[in-house]
Amino acid sequence: MNTFSRRRFLQFTSLGLVSIQAGLAVTPEPAWQSLFDGQTLKGWKAPNFSGQGAVEIEKGTMVLGMGSDITGMNLAGEAPKNNYEVSLEAARLDGSDFFCGLTLPYGDAAFTIVLGGWGGALVGLSSINGDDASENETTKFMKFDKGRWYKVRARVTPDKIEAWLDDEKIISVETEGKKISMRPGEIELSVPFGIATYRTRGAFREIKLRRLEVAGAAK
């Protein structure tokens, strides 16, 4: 192979490798947006539950004091209705009922992911076809240690609602043909996006949101 032919061969080979690498390039994950700065309640508002407890900032966490019955905070800004993920860490500090009631939008409706409810162990989604977290397909019971931080992540797409506790998937609901709604009562004040506790002192940190690309929503 003469010098000219060798040069042409190397050029075509290099172009081919670049094309292959471009085809294998991985689309970066959507960026997470922080919703809580760890220092103030900027971006949050009280939903005015009748028995709302104190809400304080302690060591970079948002602490919802024990109320009678519900204490909560709502996101003050606009929240997406679909194709998004929410991530946070939550801990039960005192009390024996739910330490994390995470209310999120689903289209024009909303729902609540309950952790540690109904005496401290119930996990589920309220509501599906009018049945709350204690009586539908998502109902389960788990042990929660006081003072331990749990990582919570929820993914909402038009046809599915999923949630993870640490690395374990705890909720997976195919929503086609099902009515997703809130449990009737004061918790409806958390709509469209809120966190809450019930007769329990709970702490939250690392509250984040990211919007999913349509292609990414089908993962």
Secondary structure per residue as TSV (DSSP state, phi and psi in degrees):
chain	resnum	aa	ss	phi	psi
A	1	M	-	360.0	123.8
A	2	N	-	-75.3	175.4
A	3	T	H	-62.6	-40.1
A	4	F	H	-66.4	-45.3
A	5	S	H	-63.7	-41.1
A	6	R	H	-63.0	-40.5
A	7	R	H	-64.5	-43.0
A	8	R	H	-64.1	-40.1
A	9	F	H	-62.4	-44.1
A	10	L	H	-66.1	-36.4
A	11	Q	H	-63.9	-46.4
A	12	F	H	-66.4	-37.2
A	13	T	H	-64.4	-43.6
A	14	S	H	-63.5	-42.5
A	15	L	H	-62.4	-39.1
A	16	G	H	-63.9	-41.6
A	17	L	H	-65.5	-39.3
A	18	V	H	-63.3	-41.4
A	19	S	H	-63.8	-41.7
A	20	I	H	-63.7	-45.1
A	21	Q	H	-62.3	-39.2
A	22	A	H	-65.0	-37.9
A	23	G	H	-67.8	-29.2
A	24	L	H	-89.7	-3.0
A	25	A	-	-60.1	135.4
A	26	V	-	-92.7	129.7
A	27	T	-	-67.4	127.2
A	28	P	-	-63.4	147.0
A	29	E	-	-64.3	146.9
A	30	P	-	-58.7	148.1
A	31	A	-	-77.0	145.2
A	32	W	-	-81.9	141.5
A	33	Q	E	-111.3	123.9
A	34	S	E	-73.1	134.4
A	35	L	S	-107.5	-6.1
A	36	F	-	-141.5	122.6
A	37	D	-	-85.2	-4.0
A	38	G	S	78.2	1.1
A	39	Q	S	-127.3	-28.4
A	40	T	-	-139.6	175.3
A	41	L	-	-100.3	21.1
A	42	K	T	-57.6	131.0
A	43	G	T	90.9	3.3
A	44	W	E	-129.1	156.4
A	45	K	E	-144.9	150.5
A	46	A	-	-78.1	136.0
A	47	P	-	-84.4	1.1
A	48	N	-	63.9	47.2
A	49	F	-	-62.0	147.5
A	50	S	T	-63.2	-30.8
A	51	G	T	-113.2	31.4
A	52	Q	-	-55.7	127.9
A	53	G	-	-86.8	179.9
A	54	A	-	-71.1	146.4
A	55	V	E	-120.2	123.5
A	56	E	E	-134.2	158.9
A	57	I	E	-100.1	122.6
A	58	E	E	-133.7	115.5
A	59	K	T	50.1	47.1
A	60	G	T	79.8	10.5
A	61	T	E	-120.8	156.5
A	62	M	E	-96.6	115.8
A	63	V	E	-105.7	120.8
A	64	L	E	-95.3	114.5
A	65	G	-	-69.5	160.6
A	66	M	-	-65.9	122.8
A	67	G	-	-109.1	-172.6
A	68	S	S	-139.7	80.2
A	69	D	S	-109.8	-44.5
A	70	I	E	-103.2	137.3
A	71	T	E	-118.2	138.5
A	72	G	E	-159.9	170.4
A	73	M	E	-139.7	143.5
A	74	N	E	-112.9	147.8
A	75	L	E	-65.9	129.1
A	76	A	-	-79.9	-27.6
A	77	G	S	-86.7	-179.6
A	78	E	-	-76.1	139.6
A	79	A	-	-114.7	146.9
A	80	P	-	-66.4	154.2
A	81	K	S	-93.5	-21.0
A	82	N	S	-160.6	167.9
A	83	N	S	57.0	61.8
A	84	Y	E	-153.7	165.4
A	85	E	E	-128.9	147.1
A	86	V	E	-125.5	137.6
A	87	S	E	-131.9	141.4
A	88	L	E	-159.2	169.8
A	89	E	E	-119.9	138.1
A	90	A	E	-137.3	150.4
A	91	A	E	-143.3	141.3
A	92	R	E	-86.9	123.8
A	93	L	E	-97.4	-41.6
A	94	D	E	-150.3	159.5
A	95	G	E	100.1	175.0
A	96	S	S	-136.8	23.0
A	97	D	S	-125.4	-161.4
A	98	F	-	-68.4	132.4
A	99	F	S	-99.6	-7.6
A	100	C	E	-146.9	106.1
A	101	G	E	-112.1	100.5
A	102	L	E	-98.7	107.6
A	103	T	E	-95.7	130.3
A	104	L	E	-137.0	153.5
A	105	P	E	-77.5	147.0
A	106	Y	E	-135.4	95.8
A	107	G	T	60.9	-128.8
A	108	D	T	-88.4	-1.6
A	109	A	E	-102.3	-172.6
A	110	A	E	-155.3	165.2
A	111	F	E	-150.3	168.1
A	112	T	E	-127.1	130.5
A	113	I	E	-90.5	121.5
A	114	V	E	-106.2	127.9
A	115	L	E	-121.7	117.0
A	116	G	E	83.7	28.9
A	117	G	E	-87.6	179.3
A	118	W	T	49.8	53.6
A	119	G	T	99.7	-1.3
A	120	G	T	115.8	-10.2
A	121	A	T	-123.9	-11.9
A	122	L	E	-74.3	139.4
A	123	V	E	-129.0	137.4
A	124	G	E	171.9	-175.6
A	125	L	E	-116.8	130.0
A	126	S	E	-114.9	121.1
A	127	S	-	-133.3	162.2
A	128	I	B	-124.4	119.4
A	129	N	T	52.2	36.8
A	130	G	T	84.8	-7.0
A	131	D	B	-94.7	129.1
A	132	D	-	-81.2	-174.1
A	133	A	T	-61.5	-18.7
A	134	S	T	-88.5	-3.6
A	135	E	S	-148.1	32.4
A	136	N	S	-133.6	-172.7
A	137	E	T	-64.3	-15.4
A	138	T	T	-92.6	-5.4
A	139	T	-	-62.2	129.3
A	140	K	E	-155.6	167.6
A	141	F	E	-126.1	131.8
A	142	M	-	-137.5	151.6
A	143	K	-	-87.9	131.5
A	144	F	-	-119.9	127.1
A	145	D	-	-86.5	132.7
A	146	K	T	-64.3	133.0
A	147	G	T	85.8	-7.5
A	148	R	-	-88.3	138.4
A	149	W	-	-85.9	133.3
A	150	Y	E	-118.3	134.5
A	151	K	E	-87.3	127.9
A	152	V	E	-121.3	133.5
A	153	R	E	-138.8	135.4
A	154	A	E	-125.7	141.7
A	155	R	E	-125.3	128.5
A	156	V	E	-123.3	120.9
A	157	T	E	-130.4	168.1
A	158	P	T	-57.8	-29.7
A	159	D	T	-112.4	5.3
A	160	K	E	-159.4	142.6
A	161	I	E	-121.6	126.2
A	162	E	E	-130.4	153.5
A	163	A	E	-149.9	147.3
A	164	W	E	-125.1	143.5
A	165	L	E	-116.2	115.8
A	166	D	T	54.6	-119.2
A	167	D	T	-105.9	7.9
A	168	E	E	-99.0	127.1
A	169	K	E	-74.1	124.2
A	170	I	E	-111.9	-17.7
A	171	I	E	-139.0	133.1
A	172	S	E	-150.3	100.4
A	173	V	E	-118.8	117.0
A	174	E	E	-77.8	119.1
A	175	T	-	-91.2	-7.9
A	176	E	T	-58.9	128.0
A	177	G	T	77.7	6.6
A	178	K	-	-117.0	146.2
A	179	K	-	-93.5	118.5
A	180	I	B	-98.3	128.5
A	181	S	-	-156.1	173.2
A	182	M	-	-83.3	154.3
A	183	R	-	-71.9	130.6
A	184	P	S	-59.5	141.6
A	185	G	S	132.9	-168.6
A	186	E	G	-61.2	-27.0
A	187	I	G	-58.8	-20.1
A	188	E	G	-63.5	-17.1
A	189	L	G	-69.1	-12.3
A	190	S	G	-79.1	-12.5
A	191	V	-	-63.9	139.7
A	192	P	S	-92.6	-17.4
A	193	F	S	-143.5	113.5
A	194	G	E	-155.9	163.4
A	195	I	E	-120.9	148.0
A	196	A	E	-155.4	159.8
A	197	T	E	-129.9	161.0
A	198	Y	E	-125.9	112.1
A	199	R	S	47.0	38.0
A	200	T	E	-147.4	143.7
A	201	R	E	-95.6	119.0
A	202	G	E	-130.7	156.5
A	203	A	E	-124.3	147.4
A	204	F	E	-133.3	146.7
A	205	R	E	-155.2	169.6
A	206	E	E	51.5	47.9
A	207	I	E	-84.5	119.2
A	208	K	E	-139.1	158.3
A	209	L	E	-138.8	144.9
A	210	R	E	-141.9	141.4
A	211	R	E	-88.1	136.8
A	212	L	-	-94.8	141.6
A	213	E	-	-69.4	153.8
A	214	V	T	-57.1	-41.8
A	215	A	T	-63.8	-38.8
A	216	G	G	-70.5	-23.9
A	217	A	G	-69.4	-16.7
A	218	A	G	-92.4	7.5
A	219	K	-	-61.9	360.0
